[in-house]
Amino acid sequence: MREAVVQFLYALGPADVLPDVPDAGVLSLLLESARDKSTKARAKAVVHLQQGREKIIDGFSPLLHILEQLTPSSGSEEMSKNLKSWITEEENLSNYLHGLRHELNGNRDVTRLRESMEGARRGNRAALAAAAQVTATEPPFPALQQLYKDALALREQLAPMSERLSLSLGDDLTALPELKSVARAEKDLAHTTSRIESYYHELRPHLSAIDQKLAVVVDNYSPERLDRVDRAILRLGTYELLFDDNVPTLVAINEAIELARSFGTTESPGFVNGVLDRIAKSS
C-alpha cells in the first residue's frame, strides 16, 4: 500500500497537488497483479465447468448424416440451415474454450485469457440463439420428426453447460461453488483498491503542510530540486510521522528506508533516514 501511494506521489510534478481522485491509469497499473489473479481464477473455473462439452457436440455428426440422406422435397432445407448454424456456433465456442485451456497450460497470458473468455461469452450466446432457432418449431414432415427429437435431446444436454458458462462469466460469484476462488480474488481486488484510495484521500489534504515541514529540516529545500523518488518517499514518510497516529515513528522511518532501498539510488536510504529522523525529533 505504501508503494502504491509512492507511485501517486512520484507521478506528481514538484509543485502539484494530488487530484481529488487517484489517477485512473496509475491505479490500474497498481492493481494489475490483483486483477490478473482474478482473471486466471475465472479462466480456470470456466474450463472446469465446461469439461465434457466437446463430447456432447459430437452428437451433431449423426444429425448431419441424417440430413444428408434427405431430399429437398422432404422440407429439410430450413432445418439443415439452422442446424448447420448451431454447429458452427458451437465449434466457434469450442475454439475459444480450447484457447483458454492452451493458455492456462502455457504462458497464462492474461490478455489472451480475457480475449478467449469474452469470445466464449459471445459464442455461448450465439450458440443458444442458434439452438433456439432449430427447436423453435416442430417440423410437419414425418422424415424430420426423429431428427427434431434428437436435436431437442442434444439441446437438453447442452443447456446446463451453457447456463454454467453464463454464470461463470457473470457477476454473481455466489451462483456456483466453483466460483469461490474467483470471488476471493475479486474480494482481494476490491479490498486493495479500497485501502489504496482510503490512504490516498487521507494523505491528500496534508501535502502542502508536508512540504512546509520538509522545508524546515532540509537545507535549501524545494520540491523541484529533489530526486522524484526521494521526494515521494519523504512526503509519504513525513505524512506518517505527523498525521497518521496508527503508524509508530520507528515503523514510519524504517518503511521509508526500505522503500528508498527498493526504488531510490544508493544514497537514498541514508538521505531519507536523516531527514525523517530530524522531522521525528522536531515534532
N, C-alpha and C positions, 0 to 999 in steps of 0.2 A: 504494500500500500504506500509506503514511503517512496519507493521507486517510482510509483505512478505519479505522485504529487511532484516529485523532482522533474519528471518529464514535462508536466504542465508548466512548471516554473522555468524550465530550460527553454521552452518554446517562446517565452516572452522576450520582448526587447527589453533593454535595461530600464527604461522609464515607463514601461507599460503597466497597466493594471490588469488583474485577472478578469476576464469577462464574466457575466452573470452565470453562465453555464459552461461546463468544461468543453473545450474544443472537441467536436464530434470525431474528427479524424484522429486526434491523439488518443481519445478514449477508446475508439475502435481498435487501434493498434495495441493498446494496453490490455484489452480484453480478448485479444486474438487467441491466446492459448486456451482460455476457458471456453471460448466459443468453438474452437476446434475439437475440444474434448466432447462437447455436446454433439457435434456433427458426427464424430466417429461412433459414439454410443448409439445414435439414432440409426446410422447405417448398419451397424451390427444387428440391431433389433429388426430392421426391415428384412434383411437377408434371412434371419432366423424365422421370422413369421411367414416368409414366402417359400420355405422349403417344401418341395413336392409340387409346386405349381407347374413346372415343366412336364412332369409326368401326366398331369391332368390334361394339358393341352395336346398331348399325344393322341387324345381321343378324337381330335379333329380329323385325323387321317382316314378312319373308316367312313366318316360322313362325306368327305370329299370323294372317296371311292364310289360311294352310292350315287352321288350327284353326277359323276362322270358316266354312269351307266344309264342315266335318264335322258330321254329325248326332249327337245324343246317343247314338243306338244304336251308334255306332262305338266307344264306350268311351273317348271323348276327354275326359270331364269331369275326371278326375284329372290327366291330362297338362295340360289347359288351366289348371287351378287352380295347379299347381306352376310352370308356365312363366310365368304372369302374376305370381306371387310373385317369381320370379327377376328378371323385367323391372323390377318395382317397386324391388327392392333395388339393381339396377344403376343405375337412374335416380336413386335417393337418393344413391348413391355419386358419381355424375356431378355432382350438385349441389354436393357438398362439394368436389370437385376444381375445379369452376368457381369456387367461393368462394375457394379458395386462389389460383388464377390472378388473379382480380379483385383480391384484397388485395395480392398481390405487385406488381401493376401500378399500385396506387393508394397507399393510406395506409400499407401494410405494418404494420398494427396487429398486434402480437404476440399479443394476447389472441384476436383473431378468427382468426389463423393457427393457434393452438393448438386452438381450438374446431373449426375445419374439419378439422385433422388427426385429432383424436380422433373426429370424425364419420366421416371416411374410414376409420379403423381399424374402427369398428363396422360401417360399411356394407360393407366388404370381407368381414368375417366372415359377415355376413348373406347376402351375395351368394353366397359359397362354399357355405353351407349350403343355400340355395335351389337352386343348380345341382346339388348332390348329390341333392336330392330329385327333380329332373327326370330325372336319368340313373341313378337307383338301380336301376330295374327296367325291363327291355326290355318294351315292350307286346306282348301276344299278337295284337293285331289288325293285319292287313296294312295297313289305311289309315293306321296310325300309325308304321309301320316307318321310312319315309323321314323323317318328322318327327323321330323319335327319333335317327336318324343325323345329321340336321342339327343337332340340339341338342348331340349329342356333339362334333361338329366345332366348334361355337361355344364350347363349354366348353374344348376344347383350345387355342383361340386366346386365351381369356381367362385360362387358368390361369397362364401366365408373367407376365402383367400383375399378377394377384392376388398371386403369390409375391413379385414385386419390391416391391409396395406393402407387404406384410407386413414384408419385410426393411428397407425404408426407414423404417418407423415403429417398428422394433425396437431392441434394444440392441446387436446385433452390427454394429458400424460397419465391419467389415472384409469383410462379405459381398459388397459391391458397390463397384466403383471409384468410382461416382457419389457415394458417401457419404464420400469423403475430406475434403471441406470440412466436413462435419458432425463427423467425427472430430477434425479440427484444432480446431474451435470448442469441442468438449467437452473436449479436452485443455487448451486455454487456460483454460476454466472451472475445471477441476479444479486446475490449477496456481495460478490466482489464489486459489482457496479455500484451498489448502494454505499458500500464503505468508501470507495474512491470519491464518489460525488459528495458524500457527507463531509469527509475530511477536507475536500476542496472548498466547500462552502464555509466551513469553519475557519479556514486559513485566509480566505479571500479578503475579508474586511480589515485585516491586520497588516496587509502588505506594506502600506505606507509607514506605519509605526515600526515595522521590522527594519525597513531601510534606514529610518532615522536612528534606531538603536545601533545598527551596524556602522553608521557614520560616526558614532561616538567612539567606538572601540577600534576601528580600523583607520590607520593613518591615511590621510588623503583619500578617504573612501568616496567613490562614486560608482554606481552600478555598472556604468558602461566600461569602466576600467578593469573590472574583474573578469576572469575566465567564466564563461557562461555556466559551466558545470559547477564550479566552486560557488558561484553566486546563487544558483538554485539550491544547492545543499545548505549553504549558510542561511538562506531565507527559511528553509524548512526547519533547520535546527534551532534558529532563533525563535520561530513560532512556538516550537515545542517547549523551549525553555521559559518563554514569557507568558504564553497564553493557554497551554494545554496542561491542566493540572493532573491529568491521568498519566503523564509521562515523567518519570523521575529524571532528575538532572543528569545523572551518570548515563542513564539509558539514552537520553536525547543526544548527548555528546558522542557516546560510543557508536550509536547507529549512524550518526552523521559521518564519523570517521570511516566506518565500513563502506558507506556509500561513496565516499571520496576515494577509497582504495579501489572500488569496483569501476568507477566511472571517470575519475579525475586523473591528473598527472601524478608523477612520483612525489611532487611537492605538496599535492592537495591534502593528504591526511594530516600532515603537520600543521599546515596553514589553517585548516578547518578546526583542528583541535585547539590551537592557540586562540583563535577568535572566539569560539564558543565558550572556552574556559573563562575568558575575560568577561563575556556577557553574563555568564552564570555568577561570577564573583561580584559583579556590579549590580546585580538585580536584588 
